């Protein structure tokens, strides 16, 4: 068991059929259909789930944001947008 199912009401053991299908899918995601209800279910490895749904601090993205916008911020052609329009031109 992993920490991601700590609050889950139950966990089940994979059947050999699902285990083989998961391996063939390269670890997932594996899409299943409940034969009784027709409901679709996704099986995803715990490590893939952790990457997909992890909590992160927005400040982790500041470096990428700065790098992406650096060219725009330093573009002299856009300097005119730094000045507000006079009231009579709004």
Secondary structure, DSSP 4 states (H G I P E B T S, - for coil): --GGGTT-S---PPPHHHHHHHHHTTTEEEEEE-TTT--EEEEE-HHHHHHHH----GGGGHHHHHHHHHHHHT-GGGGGGGSPPPGGG-
